[in-house]
């Protein structure tokens, strides 16, 4: 701003929600996804501060509600995301050494 590349002007409060009309539906679909994860016992984030259920209930039609829920169930099954995964340790020094060996070859 000080260099003159940006000019800031005050705007009315209705402009931001009007420019992002898709956000409530997106938040609603997230609630359906989290519900599917919860019912399958899969770890999930806690997003209580966003009031996702009210967006899911008000903003999505029946078809979109079902899709947000069933889509996650399908992904969990087809990609075997519910199965235990082996954690591989990451050694930063070894990684850097391998990167340097690859550059010199």
C-alpha positions as CSV (number, residue, x, y, z in Angstrom):
1,X,0.0,0.0,0.0
2,X,2.8,2.4,0.9
3,X,4.4,1.8,-2.5
4,X,1.2,2.7,-4.3
5,X,0.5,-0.7,-5.8
6,X,-2.8,-1.1,-3.9
7,X,-5.5,1.3,-3.2
8,X,-7.9,0.5,-0.4
9,X,-11.5,1.8,-0.3
10,X,-14.2,1.0,2.2
11,X,-17.0,-1.3,0.9
12,X,-20.5,-2.1,1.9
13,X,-21.0,-5.1,4.1
14,X,-23.2,-6.9,1.5
15,X,-20.5,-7.2,-1.1
16,X,-18.5,-10.0,0.4
17,X,-21.4,-12.5,0.8
18,X,-22.7,-11.5,-2.6
19,X,-19.3,-12.3,-4.2
20,X,-19.0,-15.7,-2.4
21,X,-22.5,-17.0,-2.8
22,X,-21.2,-20.6,-3.0
23,X,-19.8,-20.6,0.6
24,X,-22.9,-21.7,2.5
25,X,-23.5,-24.7,0.2
26,X,-19.9,-25.7,0.5
27,X,-20.1,-25.5,4.3
28,X,-23.2,-27.6,4.2
29,X,-21.5,-30.3,2.1
30,X,-18.7,-30.4,4.6
31,X,-21.1,-31.3,7.4
32,X,-22.4,-34.3,5.4
33,X,-18.8,-35.5,4.8
34,X,-18.0,-35.2,8.5
35,X,-21.1,-37.1,9.4
36,X,-20.1,-40.0,7.2
37,X,-16.6,-40.0,8.7
38,X,-18.1,-40.0,12.2
39,X,-20.5,-42.9,11.5
40,X,-17.6,-45.0,10.1
41,X,-15.3,-44.2,13.0
42,X,-12.8,-42.5,10.8
43,X,-10.8,-39.6,12.4
44,X,-12.1,-36.2,11.4
45,X,-11.5,-32.6,12.3
46,X,-13.7,-30.7,14.7
47,X,-15.2,-27.7,13.0
48,X,-17.8,-26.7,15.5
49,X,-17.4,-22.9,15.1
50,X,-18.7,-22.9,11.5
51,X,-22.4,-23.9,12.2
52,X,-22.1,-26.5,9.4
53,X,-25.4,-28.3,10.2
54,X,-27.5,-25.2,9.7
55,X,-25.9,-24.6,6.3
56,X,-26.4,-28.3,5.4
57,X,-30.1,-28.1,6.4
58,X,-30.9,-24.8,4.8
59,X,-28.6,-24.5,1.7
60,X,-28.5,-28.0,0.2
61,X,-31.3,-29.8,-1.6
62,X,-32.0,-33.4,-0.8
63,X,-29.9,-34.7,-3.7
64,X,-26.8,-32.7,-2.6
65,X,-27.3,-33.8,1.0
66,X,-27.2,-37.4,-0.1
67,X,-24.3,-36.9,-2.4
68,X,-22.2,-35.2,0.3
69,X,-22.7,-38.2,2.6
70,X,-22.6,-41.1,0.2
71,X,-19.6,-39.7,-1.7
72,X,-17.4,-40.0,1.3
73,X,-18.6,-43.6,2.0
74,X,-17.7,-44.6,-1.6
75,X,-14.3,-43.0,-1.3
76,X,-13.6,-44.7,2.0
77,X,-14.5,-48.1,0.5
78,X,-12.8,-47.8,-2.9
79,X,-9.6,-46.2,-1.7
80,X,-9.4,-48.4,1.5
81,X,-9.0,-45.2,3.5
82,X,-10.4,-46.9,6.6
83,X,-7.7,-49.5,6.6
84,X,-4.7,-49.0,8.9
85,X,-1.8,-47.3,7.2
86,X,1.9,-47.9,8.1
87,X,3.6,-44.7,9.2
88,X,7.0,-44.3,7.6
89,X,9.4,-42.1,9.6
90,X,11.0,-39.2,7.8
91,X,14.7,-38.5,8.3
92,X,15.4,-35.0,7.1
93,X,19.2,-35.4,6.9
94,X,18.8,-38.6,4.9
95,X,16.4,-36.9,2.5
96,X,18.8,-34.0,1.9
97,X,21.7,-36.4,1.3
98,X,19.6,-38.3,-1.2
99,X,18.6,-35.1,-3.0
100,X,22.2,-34.0,-3.2
101,X,23.3,-37.4,-4.6
102,X,20.7,-37.2,-7.3
103,X,21.9,-33.8,-8.4
104,X,25.5,-34.9,-8.8
105,X,24.7,-38.0,-10.8
